[in-house]
Amino acid sequence: MITHFYPAALRILTCIVAVCSAVSATLLGTAPPPEGLSVLDPADLRTTVVVLTMALGVVTPVAMMIADPLKCLLLKAGVFAASGFGNAMMLSPLLVVPFQQTPTAVAVTSSVAVTLVSIVTYMESVERRNARRRANT
């Protein structure tokens, strides 16, 4: 059942993840560097987090959306899990800027949703394959 709706859910949730990640990275990139860091350079930390968020939250999920929706499901689950963790690092109290928490939380939630749906779809395909194998023997 989930396999039927998976391609549409993948497209919708990937667009949500990409847009919310881009908004969050833009808000952090335009904000002044974080204060209160004595060991790390605040400007370098901000730049690193913005680049990682753009890579893990925008580029990689969109690349996964371009591929066939029902292929490489475990890879898609791993990519979206990494995207969720990448966006979750933006929720650190040292990095967060005003209005950034909402798009970041939406991106994390959507990434986790795609991860779970990808795993369930993979398990459903394995069950169907095993049922066909049993029927043929």
Backbone as CSV, one residue per row, in Angstrom:
resi,resn,N_x,N_y,N_z,CA_x,CA_y,CA_z,C_x,C_y,C_z
1,MET,0.819,-1.192,0.000,0.000,0.000,0.000,0.866,1.261,0.000
2,ILE,1.887,1.271,0.845,2.753,2.437,0.921,3.548,2.590,-0.371
3,THR,3.905,1.469,-1.004,4.658,1.518,-2.247,3.916,2.308,-3.317
4,HIS,2.601,2.225,-3.301,1.785,2.945,-4.289,1.935,4.460,-4.135
5,PHE,1.976,4.954,-2.914,2.054,6.391,-2.655,3.476,6.904,-2.449
6,TYR,4.453,6.010,-2.419,5.829,6.401,-2.113,6.406,7.433,-3.087
7,PRO,6.277,7.266,-4.415,6.869,8.275,-5.317,6.327,9.690,-5.081
8,ALA,5.039,9.813,-4.881,4.460,11.144,-4.632,4.923,11.690,-3.282
9,ALA,4.942,10.835,-2.268,5.395,11.272,-0.939,6.866,11.674,-0.982
10,LEU,7.671,10.933,-1.746,9.088,11.271,-1.864,9.267,12.647,-2.489
11,ARG,8.533,12.926,-3.542,8.660,14.234,-4.199,8.223,15.372,-3.280
12,ILE,7.083,15.200,-2.647,6.546,16.266,-1.791,7.461,16.520,-0.593
13,LEU,7.827,15.456,0.113,8.649,15.622,1.308,10.067,16.085,0.972
14,THR,10.597,15.659,-0.176,11.921,16.123,-0.572,11.900,17.611,-0.868
15,CYS,10.859,18.077,-1.517,10.738,19.517,-1.775,10.640,20.301,-0.459
16,ILE,9.894,19.762,0.490,9.783,20.426,1.797,11.139,20.470,2.485
17,VAL,11.865,19.345,2.471,13.190,19.301,3.105,14.134,20.289,2.437
18,ALA,14.153,20.305,1.107,15.080,21.179,0.386,14.770,22.659,0.627
19,VAL,13.504,23.023,0.554,13.140,24.427,0.740,13.409,24.877,2.176
20,CYS,12.992,24.079,3.140,13.205,24.459,4.543,14.688,24.497,4.896
21,SER,15.474,23.572,4.349,16.918,23.590,4.599,17.563,24.820,3.977
22,ALA,17.140,25.174,2.765,17.696,26.355,2.110,17.338,27.625,2.875
23,VAL,16.101,27.711,3.344,15.686,28.880,4.132,16.494,28.965,5.425
24,SER,16.649,27.845,6.089,17.391,27.811,7.343,18.853,28.181,7.131
25,ALA,19.477,27.635,6.092,20.878,27.951,5.809,21.044,29.420,5.422
26,THR,20.085,29.958,4.685,20.149,31.368,4.307,20.020,32.269,5.530
27,LEU,19.092,31.924,6.426,18.937,32.723,7.643,20.201,32.698,8.489
28,LEU,20.821,31.531,8.599,22.052,31.438,9.382,23.208,32.129,8.677
29,GLY,23.259,32.015,7.347,24.350,32.633,6.595,24.319,34.149,6.628
30,THR,23.135,34.735,6.727,23.035,36.194,6.744,23.124,36.779,8.158
31,ALA,23.057,35.929,9.152,23.135,36.396,10.541,24.594,36.638,10.932
32,PRO,24.828,37.456,11.956,26.200,37.632,12.430,26.724,36.335,13.043
33,PRO,28.041,36.161,13.084,28.611,34.936,13.664,28.181,34.756,15.119
34,PRO,28.067,33.506,15.558,27.646,33.262,16.950,28.677,33.789,17.943
35,GLU,28.187,34.182,19.102,29.064,34.704,20.149,29.187,33.675,21.267
36,GLY,30.187,33.806,22.068,30.352,32.940,23.226,31.208,31.716,22.954
37,LEU,31.851,31.655,21.796,32.729,30.529,21.484,34.171,30.957,21.729
38,SER,34.865,30.228,22.589,36.238,30.619,22.906,37.257,29.769,22.155
39,VAL,36.910,28.548,21.803,37.863,27.657,21.155,37.727,27.702,19.632
40,LEU,36.508,27.711,19.143,36.251,27.695,17.705,36.090,29.110,17.165
41,ASP,36.504,29.290,15.922,36.293,30.574,15.254,34.824,30.661,14.847
42,PRO,34.070,31.648,15.331,32.634,31.717,15.054,32.293,31.827,13.566
43,ALA,33.062,32.575,12.805,32.772,32.732,11.375,33.000,31.422,10.632
44,ASP,34.068,30.708,10.976,34.325,29.408,10.342,33.255,28.392,10.699
45,LEU,32.813,28.403,11.937,31.761,27.489,12.369,30.469,27.758,11.604
46,ARG,30.109,29.009,11.484,28.892,29.369,10.762,28.985,28.943,9.297
47,THR,30.115,29.218,8.662,30.308,28.850,7.266,30.244,27.339,7.077
48,THR,30.870,26.593,7.965,30.856,25.137,7.884,29.443,24.591,8.027
49,VAL,28.697,25.119,8.966,27.331,24.650,9.179,26.444,24.993,7.988
50,VAL,26.617,26.161,7.404,25.815,26.547,6.229,26.136,25.628,5.053
51,VAL,27.410,25.351,4.821,27.793,24.476,3.707,27.280,23.055,3.929
52,LEU,27.423,22.538,5.143,26.914,21.182,5.435,25.399,21.114,5.296
53,THR,24.709,22.137,5.718,23.254,22.138,5.596,22.827,22.181,4.139
54,MET,23.509,22.982,3.350,23.175,23.024,1.925,23.486,21.691,1.252
55,ALA,24.593,21.057,1.628,24.964,19.787,1.013,24.038,18.654,1.463
56,LEU,23.834,18.543,2.783,23.019,17.448,3.312,21.524,17.710,3.218
57,GLY,21.121,18.963,3.248,19.704,19.267,3.290,19.088,19.644,1.961
58,VAL,19.909,20.066,0.995,19.350,20.499,-0.283,19.857,19.635,-1.433
59,VAL,21.157,19.587,-1.617,21.727,18.942,-2.803,21.503,17.426,-2.800
60,THR,21.856,16.767,-1.724,21.747,15.308,-1.690,20.305,14.818,-1.756
61,PRO,19.362,15.380,-1.006,17.972,14.917,-1.159,17.407,15.144,-2.558
62,VAL,17.742,16.267,-3.184,17.251,16.512,-4.545,17.869,15.501,-5.512
63,ALA,19.133,15.144,-5.308,19.759,14.117,-6.138,19.074,12.766,-5.961
64,MET,18.637,12.466,-4.745,17.919,11.212,-4.511,16.529,11.230,-5.147
65,MET,15.946,12.394,-5.265,14.626,12.500,-5.869,14.695,12.291,-7.377
66,ILE,15.826,12.642,-7.989,15.968,12.506,-9.433,16.002,11.034,-9.846
67,ALA,16.606,10.200,-9.024,16.694,8.768,-9.333,15.308,8.128,-9.289
68,ASP,15.214,6.898,-9.820,13.950,6.161,-9.805,13.462,6.021,-8.366
69,PRO,12.203,6.375,-8.089,11.721,6.399,-6.701,11.781,5.050,-5.979
70,LEU,11.611,3.954,-6.685,11.557,2.655,-6.016,12.874,1.891,-6.091
71,LYS,13.953,2.549,-6.446,15.277,1.934,-6.474,16.124,2.533,-5.357
72,CYS,17.058,1.748,-4.858,18.019,2.190,-3.828,17.303,2.765,-2.609
73,LEU,16.316,2.054,-2.102,15.515,2.566,-0.989,16.324,2.718,0.295
74,LEU,17.230,1.783,0.552,18.041,1.900,1.771,19.031,3.055,1.666
75,LEU,19.540,3.316,0.467,20.411,4.471,0.273,19.634,5.762,0.506
76,LYS,18.406,5.814,0.007,17.568,6.992,0.233,17.277,7.174,1.719
77,ALA,17.024,6.077,2.416,16.782,6.170,3.858,18.014,6.720,4.568
78,GLY,19.193,6.264,4.182,20.427,6.757,4.790,20.687,8.225,4.487
79,VAL,20.425,8.625,3.244,20.633,10.024,2.857,19.691,10.943,3.619
80,PHE,18.431,10.544,3.745,17.490,11.403,4.456,17.728,11.385,5.960
81,ALA,18.256,10.288,6.484,18.644,10.282,7.901,19.804,11.256,8.127
82,ALA,20.781,11.257,7.216,21.886,12.211,7.313,21.379,13.645,7.157
83,SER,20.402,13.828,6.287,19.807,15.159,6.117,19.119,15.608,7.403
84,GLY,18.422,14.697,8.056,17.774,15.029,9.324,18.781,15.403,10.394
85,PHE,19.881,14.648,10.481,20.919,14.973,11.456,21.606,16.290,11.104
86,GLY,21.825,16.516,9.815,22.442,17.778,9.397,21.589,18.979,9.742
87,ASN,20.289,18.835,9.559,19.388,19.925,9.919,19.243,20.047,11.430
88,ALA,19.316,18.937,12.138,19.178,18.981,13.592,20.342,19.728,14.247
89,MET,21.514,19.701,13.609,22.643,20.436,14.195,22.400,21.935,14.150
90,MET,21.497,22.368,13.268,21.175,23.795,13.174,20.350,24.264,14.364
91,LEU,19.813,23.345,15.135,18.990,23.712,16.285,19.809,23.954,17.548
92,SER,21.131,23.923,17.427,21.991,24.178,18.569,21.751,25.585,19.104
93,PRO,21.699,25.751,20.417,21.470,27.086,20.977,22.578,28.084,20.613
94,LEU,23.760,27.597,20.276,24.849,28.495,19.901,24.708,29.003,18.468
95,LEU,23.962,28.281,17.626,23.880,28.640,16.218,22.546,29.261,15.817
96,VAL,21.505,28.964,16.544,20.161,29.331,16.105,19.985,30.845,16.047
97,VAL,19.282,31.288,15.007,18.954,32.700,14.835,17.435,32.818,14.785
98,PRO,16.890,34.021,14.946,15.430,34.174,14.936,14.799,33.627,13.648
99,PHE,13.646,33.041,13.782,12.840,32.475,12.693,13.454,31.240,12.044
100,GLN,14.586,30.778,12.515,15.249,29.630,11.909,14.735,28.313,12.474
101,GLN,14.246,28.320,13.697,13.857,27.078,14.343,12.703,26.383,13.626
102,THR,11.738,27.140,13.134,10.573,26.527,12.496,10.934,25.804,11.206
103,PRO,11.607,26.445,10.225,11.931,25.688,9.019,12.884,24.528,9.287
104,THR,13.771,24.692,10.256,14.681,23.603,10.586,13.919,22.422,11.186
105,ALA,12.989,22.692,12.076,12.195,21.611,12.674,11.336,20.913,11.623
106,VAL,10.779,21.663,10.690,9.983,21.060,9.605,10.878,20.191,8.728
107,ALA,12.089,20.658,8.420,13.016,19.874,7.603,13.428,18.583,8.306
108,VAL,13.694,18.671,9.606,14.065,17.466,10.367,12.912,16.480,10.386
109,THR,11.713,16.952,10.645,10.538,16.075,10.694,10.283,15.424,9.334
110,SER,10.396,16.187,8.278,10.185,15.638,6.938,11.268,14.631,6.573
111,SER,12.506,14.898,6.956,13.597,13.957,6.689,13.378,12.635,7.416
112,VAL,12.956,12.720,8.658,12.677,11.500,9.417,11.505,10.746,8.790
113,ALA,10.496,11.473,8.331,9.343,10.834,7.684,9.761,10.097,6.420
114,VAL,10.596,10.718,5.583,11.053,10.045,4.360,11.909,8.839,4.711
115,THR,12.730,8.951,5.740,13.547,7.812,6.158,12.666,6.635,6.554
116,LEU,11.671,6.895,7.382,10.787,5.812,7.829,9.975,5.225,6.680
117,VAL,9.461,6.073,5.813,8.664,5.589,4.685,9.539,4.782,3.723
118,SER,10.793,5.183,3.536,11.705,4.434,2.668,11.984,3.051,3.240
119,ILE,12.169,2.967,4.537,12.417,1.670,5.169,11.189,0.780,5.073
120,VAL,10.004,1.332,5.324,8.773,0.548,5.232,8.539,0.091,3.795
121,THR,8.800,0.942,2.821,8.643,0.566,1.417,9.621,-0.533,1.046
122,TYR,10.841,-0.455,1.535,11.821,-1.503,1.287,11.349,-2.830,1.878
123,MET,10.860,-2.784,3.111,10.378,-4.019,3.739,9.179,-4.593,2.987
124,GLU,8.321,-3.722,2.497,7.170,-4.168,1.715,7.613,-4.835,0.413
125,SER,8.631,-4.301,-0.226,9.125,-4.913,-1.464,9.784,-6.265,-1.189
126,VAL,10.465,-6.387,-0.056,11.062,-7.670,0.319,9.969,-8.705,0.578
127,GLU,8.904,-8.300,1.264,7.793,-9.223,1.519,7.149,-9.678,0.214
128,ARG,6.952,-8.764,-0.727,6.358,-9.135,-2.011,7.256,-10.091,-2.782
129,ARG,8.554,-9.831,-2.759,9.507,-10.700,-3.448,9.500,-12.093,-2.827
130,ASN,9.458,-12.179,-1.508,9.409,-13.489,-0.839,8.088,-14.192,-1.118
131,ALA,6.990,-13.483,-1.186,5.695,-14.093,-1.489,5.704,-14.649,-2.913
132,ARG,6.287,-13.938,-3.860,6.381,-14.451,-5.237,7.271,-15.675,-5.295
133,ARG,8.356,-15.661,-4.545,9.270,-16.812,-4.523,8.556,-18.030,-3.951
134,ARG,7.791,-17.844,-2.875,7.051,-18.970,-2.275,5.964,-19.475,-3.214
135,ALA,5.341,-18.590,-3.951,4.282,-18.994,-4.866,4.834,-19.797,-6.058
136,ASN,6.064,-19.498,-6.442,6.662,-20.207,-7.578,7.189,-21.584,-7.209
137,THR,7.406,-21.852,-5.936,7.931,-23.163,-5.549,6.857,-24.124,-5.169
